[in-house]
């Protein structure tokens, strides 16, 4: 997977700081998670082609996670996009989109399929032959969901050196071997699949936790994720503000990462009160050393 941070600051944008938005490349398909203001500008800046995006996920309907969506969809219409787009978001967004497009006289040139996100627990919302996406509830002032993106297991790899030792194994058998089946010779001898193939790469998982108060209930949903993005709006010194606004501190984000035994934690959604976000990084690393700061343009390949 490849993660590209488009924006990672809370609420108010600045010349070089954008509200929350991310692009994730999974199995050669780009998806967008949240669409803060300036999202499409950032996609251009980092060379992510609009045409390769077919799925957008919106965690909740606060403006700093949403306002870039209207302009992006309108731009796709100006580009005469024909390929369908799938939008996963709280149900209320559908009426809002229809109102905006109606009052601004925008008629989309492509099919837009709206997929409401709701409910408790871990819920499958997208499932194809390459990857799946689950939603799970977070704890914020309005309905908010996180997302878990999971690769599907890849086929086994052919061990061509081993296969060459059996001349009767033709190309026609490769599909079955990749699927994990043994090979049976004309004499009825069974050649175990493990002898003819190599294990595929381990499927990877990415967990995204948007605006949320400290909420250990999510730990079972994100357990063992390779990378976790978790908001860290405040430092522990401002824990009272975090509780009041239902956000997390950097220390709390690290506690979630530690409990979930993830491979790496990326913290973001920083309050503008912190001119030096290394304060938040230091705080998180005291609990979970494998923590990194988000920043505009940050690329994570895993």
C-alpha positions as CSV (number, residue, x, y, z in Angstrom):
1,X,0.0,0.0,0.0
2,X,1.0,3.6,-0.5
3,X,-0.4,6.3,1.7
4,X,-0.3,10.0,0.7
5,X,-1.2,12.7,3.3
6,X,-3.0,15.5,1.4
7,X,-4.0,17.4,4.6
8,X,-3.6,16.7,8.3
9,X,-4.5,19.9,10.2
10,X,-7.7,20.7,12.0
11,X,-10.3,23.2,10.9
12,X,-8.4,26.3,9.6
13,X,-6.3,25.9,6.5
14,X,-3.0,27.9,6.1
15,X,-0.9,28.4,3.0
16,X,1.0,25.2,3.5
17,X,-1.4,23.3,5.8
18,X,-4.6,21.7,4.7
19,X,-7.6,20.1,6.5
20,X,-7.9,16.4,6.7
21,X,-7.7,14.3,3.5
22,X,-5.7,11.3,2.4
23,X,-5.2,9.1,-0.7
24,X,-4.4,5.4,-0.4
25,X,-3.1,3.2,-3.2
26,X,-4.2,-0.4,-2.6
27,X,-3.8,-3.1,-5.2
28,X,-3.1,-0.4,-7.9
29,X,-6.4,1.4,-7.0
30,X,-6.5,4.9,-5.5
31,X,-9.1,5.7,-2.8
32,X,-9.7,9.0,-1.1
33,X,-10.4,9.2,2.7
34,X,-12.0,12.4,3.8
35,X,-12.0,15.5,1.6
36,X,-11.0,18.7,3.4
37,X,-10.8,22.0,1.6
38,X,-8.1,22.0,-1.1
39,X,-8.2,18.2,-1.6
40,X,-8.2,18.3,-5.4
41,X,-5.3,20.8,-5.5
42,X,-3.3,18.4,-3.4
43,X,-4.1,15.5,-5.6
44,X,-2.8,17.5,-8.5
45,X,0.3,18.5,-6.6
46,X,1.3,14.9,-5.8
47,X,0.5,13.5,-9.2
48,X,-2.6,11.4,-8.3
49,X,-4.7,11.2,-11.4
50,X,-8.4,11.9,-10.9
51,X,-9.4,9.2,-13.2
52,X,-7.9,6.5,-11.0
53,X,-10.1,7.4,-8.1
54,X,-13.3,5.3,-7.9
55,X,-14.1,5.3,-4.2
56,X,-14.3,8.1,-1.7
57,X,-14.9,7.7,2.1
58,X,-16.1,10.5,4.3
59,X,-15.8,9.9,8.1
60,X,-18.2,12.5,9.2
61,X,-19.9,15.8,8.2
62,X,-17.7,18.4,9.8
63,X,-16.6,20.9,7.2
64,X,-12.8,20.3,7.6
65,X,-13.4,16.7,6.4
66,X,-15.9,17.5,3.7
67,X,-15.7,20.9,1.9
68,X,-13.3,19.7,-0.7
69,X,-15.7,17.1,-2.0
70,X,-18.1,19.5,-3.8
71,X,-15.4,21.1,-5.9
72,X,-13.8,17.8,-6.7
73,X,-17.0,16.2,-8.0
74,X,-17.8,19.4,-10.0
75,X,-14.3,19.3,-11.6
76,X,-14.9,15.7,-12.7
77,X,-17.9,16.9,-14.5
78,X,-15.9,19.6,-16.2
79,X,-13.4,17.0,-17.3
80,X,-16.4,15.0,-18.7
81,X,-15.7,12.0,-16.6
82,X,-17.8,8.9,-17.6
83,X,-16.5,6.3,-15.1
84,X,-18.7,5.7,-12.1
85,X,-17.8,7.0,-8.6
86,X,-18.8,5.4,-5.3
87,X,-19.2,7.6,-2.2
88,X,-19.4,6.2,1.3
89,X,-20.6,8.7,3.9
90,X,-23.3,9.4,6.5
91,X,-26.7,9.4,4.9
92,X,-27.3,13.1,5.4
93,X,-24.7,13.9,2.9
94,X,-26.8,12.7,0.0
95,X,-29.4,15.4,0.4
96,X,-26.7,18.0,0.9
97,X,-25.0,17.0,-2.3
98,X,-28.2,17.1,-4.3
99,X,-29.0,20.6,-2.9
100,X,-25.5,21.9,-3.8
101,X,-25.6,20.5,-7.3
102,X,-29.2,21.8,-7.9
103,X,-28.5,25.3,-6.7
104,X,-25.2,25.6,-8.6
105,X,-26.7,24.0,-11.7
106,X,-24.2,21.1,-11.8
107,X,-25.3,18.0,-13.7
108,X,-22.7,15.3,-13.3
109,X,-21.5,13.5,-16.4
110,X,-20.9,10.3,-14.5
111,X,-22.9,7.9,-12.3
112,X,-22.5,8.7,-8.6
113,X,-23.5,5.9,-6.3
114,X,-24.1,7.0,-2.7
115,X,-23.4,4.3,-0.1
116,X,-24.7,5.3,3.4
117,X,-22.4,4.5,6.3
118,X,-24.0,3.8,9.7
119,X,-24.4,1.3,12.4
120,X,-22.3,-0.2,15.2
121,X,-19.5,-2.7,15.2
122,X,-17.3,-3.6,12.3
123,X,-19.3,-3.4,9.1
124,X,-18.3,-4.4,5.6
125,X,-19.0,-1.5,3.2
126,X,-16.9,-2.4,0.1
127,X,-15.7,-5.8,-1.1
128,X,-14.0,-6.5,-4.4
129,X,-11.5,-9.1,-5.6
130,X,-8.5,-6.9,-4.5
131,X,-9.4,-5.4,-1.1
132,X,-12.2,-4.8,1.4
133,X,-13.2,-1.8,3.5
134,X,-14.9,-2.0,6.8
135,X,-16.4,0.9,8.8
136,X,-16.5,1.2,12.6
137,X,-18.0,3.8,14.9
138,X,-15.8,6.4,16.6
139,X,-16.7,8.7,19.5
140,X,-17.2,12.3,18.4
141,X,-19.8,15.1,18.6
142,X,-21.7,13.8,15.6
143,X,-21.9,10.4,13.9
144,X,-18.3,9.5,12.9
145,X,-16.8,6.4,11.5
146,X,-13.3,5.1,11.0
147,X,-12.2,2.8,8.2
148,X,-10.2,-0.4,7.9
149,X,-8.8,-1.1,4.5
150,X,-7.6,-4.8,4.1
151,X,-5.9,-6.4,1.1
152,X,-7.2,-9.7,-0.1
153,X,-4.8,-12.6,0.0
154,X,-2.7,-12.8,-3.2
155,X,-2.3,-16.0,-5.2
156,X,0.7,-18.2,-4.3
157,X,3.8,-17.6,-6.4
158,X,5.1,-20.2,-8.8
159,X,8.5,-21.8,-8.0
160,X,9.7,-22.1,-11.5
161,X,12.9,-23.9,-10.5
162,X,10.8,-26.7,-8.9
163,X,8.3,-26.8,-11.7
164,X,11.0,-27.4,-14.3
165,X,11.8,-30.7,-12.6
166,X,8.4,-32.0,-13.8
167,X,8.1,-31.6,-17.6
168,X,4.5,-32.7,-17.6
169,X,3.5,-29.6,-15.7
170,X,2.3,-27.2,-18.4
171,X,1.2,-23.7,-18.4
172,X,-2.4,-24.9,-18.2
173,X,-1.7,-26.0,-14.6
174,X,-0.4,-22.7,-13.4
175,X,-3.8,-21.3,-12.4
176,X,-4.5,-24.2,-10.1
177,X,-1.1,-24.1,-8.6
178,X,-1.5,-20.4,-7.8
179,X,-4.8,-21.2,-6.2
180,X,-3.1,-23.7,-3.8
181,X,-4.0,-27.0,-5.5
182,X,-1.6,-30.0,-5.6
183,X,-0.5,-31.4,-9.0
184,X,-1.4,-34.9,-9.9
185,X,0.8,-36.7,-12.5
186,X,-0.5,-39.1,-15.1
187,X,0.6,-42.0,-12.9
188,X,-1.4,-40.6,-10.0
189,X,1.5,-39.3,-8.0
190,X,0.6,-36.2,-5.9
191,X,3.1,-33.4,-5.9
192,X,2.3,-31.1,-2.9
193,X,1.6,-27.5,-3.8
194,X,4.1,-26.3,-1.2
195,X,6.8,-28.0,-3.3
196,X,5.8,-26.1,-6.5
197,X,4.9,-22.7,-5.2
198,X,6.1,-20.0,-2.8
199,X,3.9,-18.2,-0.1
200,X,2.4,-14.9,-1.3
201,X,3.1,-11.6,0.5
202,X,1.2,-11.2,3.7
203,X,-2.0,-9.1,3.1
204,X,-1.7,-5.6,4.6
205,X,-4.1,-3.5,6.6
206,X,-4.6,0.2,7.0
207,X,-6.7,1.7,9.8
208,X,-8.0,5.3,9.7
209,X,-9.4,6.9,12.9
210,X,-10.7,10.3,12.2
211,X,-12.0,12.8,14.9
212,X,-12.7,10.9,18.1
213,X,-12.3,11.0,21.8
214,X,-10.2,8.4,23.5
215,X,-12.2,5.2,22.6
216,X,-10.6,1.8,23.5
217,X,-13.7,0.1,22.0
218,X,-12.1,0.4,18.6
219,X,-9.1,-1.7,19.5
220,X,-10.5,-5.1,18.4
221,X,-11.4,-3.6,15.0
222,X,-7.9,-2.3,14.2
223,X,-5.9,-5.0,15.9
224,X,-2.6,-5.8,14.1
225,X,-3.0,-3.1,11.4
226,X,0.3,-2.4,9.6
227,X,-0.3,1.3,9.8
228,X,-2.8,3.3,12.0
229,X,-3.6,6.9,11.4
230,X,-5.2,8.4,14.5
231,X,-6.1,12.0,15.2
232,X,-4.0,13.7,17.9
233,X,-5.5,17.2,18.1
234,X,-4.1,18.1,21.5
235,X,-1.3,17.5,23.9
236,X,-1.9,15.9,27.2
237,X,-1.6,19.3,28.9
238,X,-4.8,20.3,27.1
239,X,-6.6,17.1,27.9
240,X,-9.6,19.1,29.2
241,X,-10.0,20.6,25.8
242,X,-9.8,17.2,24.2
243,X,-12.6,15.9,26.4
244,X,-14.7,19.0,25.8
245,X,-14.4,18.8,22.0
246,X,-14.4,15.0,21.9
247,X,-10.9,14.8,20.4
248,X,-7.8,12.8,21.4
249,X,-4.4,13.8,22.8
250,X,-1.2,12.5,21.3
251,X,-0.7,10.2,24.3
252,X,-4.2,8.8,24.0
253,X,-3.6,8.0,20.3
254,X,-0.4,6.2,21.2
255,X,-2.3,4.2,23.9
256,X,-4.7,3.0,21.2
257,X,-1.8,2.1,18.9
258,X,-0.1,0.1,21.7
259,X,-3.3,-1.7,22.7
260,X,-4.0,-2.6,19.1
261,X,-0.4,-3.8,18.5
262,X,-0.2,-2.0,15.2
263,X,3.0,-1.8,13.2
264,X,3.2,2.0,12.9
265,X,1.2,5.0,14.2
266,X,0.8,8.3,12.3
267,X,-0.7,11.1,14.2
268,X,-2.4,14.2,12.7
269,X,-5.4,16.6,12.8
270,X,-3.2,19.0,14.9
271,X,-4.6,22.1,16.6
272,X,-3.2,25.3,15.3
273,X,-2.2,26.2,18.8
274,X,0.9,24.0,18.4
275,X,3.5,25.8,16.3
276,X,5.9,22.9,17.0
277,X,4.1,19.6,16.5
278,X,7.2,17.7,17.7
279,X,5.7,18.3,21.2
280,X,3.0,15.9,20.2
281,X,5.4,13.5,18.6
282,X,7.5,13.3,21.8
283,X,4.4,12.7,23.9
284,X,3.2,9.9,21.7
285,X,6.6,8.2,21.4
286,X,6.8,7.9,25.2
287,X,4.0,5.4,24.9
288,X,4.4,4.0,21.4
289,X,7.9,4.6,19.9
290,X,6.8,3.6,16.4
291,X,5.0,7.0,16.0
292,X,5.4,9.4,13.1
293,X,4.0,12.9,12.5
294,X,1.7,13.4,9.5
295,X,2.5,16.4,7.2
296,X,1.3,17.5,3.8
297,X,2.8,15.4,1.1
298,X,4.0,12.6,3.5
299,X,4.3,9.3,1.7
300,X,4.2,6.0,3.5
301,X,4.8,2.8,1.6
302,X,4.2,-0.5,3.5
